[in-house]
Amino acid sequence: MPSLIINLLTNSEGGFESKKIFKKFDKILRCDGNKNNSQPQDVDFENDPFLFSRAANCTFPGSAVFQLMKLHSETIERVNEYFHNITIKNAWLTDYNLRSVFKYL
């Protein structure tokens, strides 16, 4: 939903002007996190491609589903990091170890 709003606002404005777009974005999605600042903050699309950080405090219809998607994405990231740590970084559960263990079973 947030990325759709960004796309539609960009098309309706005829170009991407970050401050103007995100001011309307915050209003449409009822975002409370940026009301303290008079200027909307820029978004780093490289590190936040799904706008999880930007839309975390918004109360638009479907925000509960959006929060679940954020939680799901974070959980997958933590699982992948854990798997990387036990297989590559700490070399505990490598393919070699698995082959060696299953050879004797």
PyMOL commands that set and color helices and strands:
alter all, ss='L'
color gray80, all
select helices_A, chain A and resi 2-13+18-28+63-89+95-103
alter helices_A, ss='H'
color red, helices_A
deselect
rebuild
show_as cartoon
